Amino acid sequence: MNRTRVVVLGDVMLDIVVQPVGRVAPTSDTPANIRVARGGSGANFAMALRATGIDVDYVGASGNDAASFVFVEALERGRVVVHLQHFDAPTGTVVAIIDSDGQRAMLTDRGANVRLDDAFVTEQLHDPFDHLHVSGYLLLDAATRHVGENALALARSRGISTSVDACSLAPLLALTPKVFLHSSRDATMLFANDEEALALTGSENPDAALDTLALSYQEVVITRGELGALAALGAQRFAEAAVKTEVLDTTGAGDAATGTYLGARLSGEKPLVALQRAMAASARVVGGLGALG
């Protein structure tokens, strides 16, 4: 029996997650919970997707350093096949600072990720695959935007479904929603959170944003944190509440939800069932410090 194969194109990152215990002392020491592990929004997505039983290949760029080893070892442990273009440059790193409510602020150095090139990606897309997912971080950075655009166009030219994630509000606003929408024009599916969806459409509420985005993409999912998630498939609309759980850290929760959603949809599940599975996956992630896997 043929298995569904998805190629995920994304960043290679090391995550340093810091959760201060009490108020930060600006000129002194502050106790904190600190975790160092593989990161990357695309990798979070790939791990969640693989957990649904879909075969996943991950394509990206990294340095030849310990951070790259940590990243590859983690994904391979999760049974994701990794294809990296290596450079004499540091692997990307994110420092995520977690507040008392589990929300995060991120300090990002994309490192070797900005050197990913078309030729390498095209080579990895040579063998047959069933779906391509492009992390929005590639489209948000001028250095890699063309790589993501060309990969999406290549998949579309072969009649293969595609998806993209808006990923992050601040760089999205800096790029401008207009440019992002143009860059993701060959995606058949869009994932975004509340803030990103509102920014992309200029809408005042998520329902209106969903309606607007559904005009440009065949399928749209908007994750809403503790408010659950919305989805659109053509003229159909779906909503699912979040699973109530203690929130320690939201890092990777949206990626877990969307990766699980895509896996369910590619396995033939209806959007509402896929949303239910996505919310369960998100709840498992927010109960721990740092992205799981």
Stockholm file with secondary structure:
# STOCKHOLM 1.0

chainA/1-293         MNRTRVVVLGDVMLDIVVQPVGRVAPTSDTPANIRVARGGSGANFAMALRATGIDVDYVGASGNDAASFVFVEALERGRVVVHLQHFDAPTGTVVAIIDSDGQRAMLTDRGANVRLDDAFVTEQLHDPFDHLHVSGYLLLDAATRHVGENALALARSRGISTSVDACSLAPLLALTPKVFLHSSRDATMLFANDEEALALTGSENPDAALDTLALSYQEVVITRGELGALAALGAQRFAEAAVKTEVLDTTGAGDAATGTYLGARLSGEKPLVALQRAMAASARVVGGLGALG
#=GR chainA/1-293 SS CCCCEEEEECCCEEEEEEEESSSCCTTSCCCEEEEEEEECHHHHHHHHHHHTTCEEEEEEEEESSHHHHHHHHHHHHTTCEEEEEEESSCCEEEEEEECTTSCEEEEEECGGGGGCCHHHHHHHTSSCCSEEEEEHHHHHSTTTHHHHHHHHHHHHHTTCEEEEECCCHHHHHHHCHHHHHHHTTTCSEEEEEHHHHHHHHTCSSHHHHHHHHTTTSSEEEEECGGGCEEEEETTEEEEECCCCCCCSCCTTHHHHHHHHHHHHHHTTCCHHHHHHHHHHHHHHHHTSSSCCC
#=GC SS_cons         CCCCEEEEECCCEEEEEEEESSSCCTTSCCCEEEEEEEECHHHHHHHHHHHTTCEEEEEEEEESSHHHHHHHHHHHHTTCEEEEEEESSCCEEEEEEECTTSCEEEEEECGGGGGCCHHHHHHHTSSCCSEEEEEHHHHHSTTTHHHHHHHHHHHHHTTCEEEEECCCHHHHHHHCHHHHHHHTTTCSEEEEEHHHHHHHHTCSSHHHHHHHHTTTSSEEEEECGGGCEEEEETTEEEEECCCCCCCSCCTTHHHHHHHHHHHHHHTTCCHHHHHHHHHHHHHHHHTSSSCCC
//
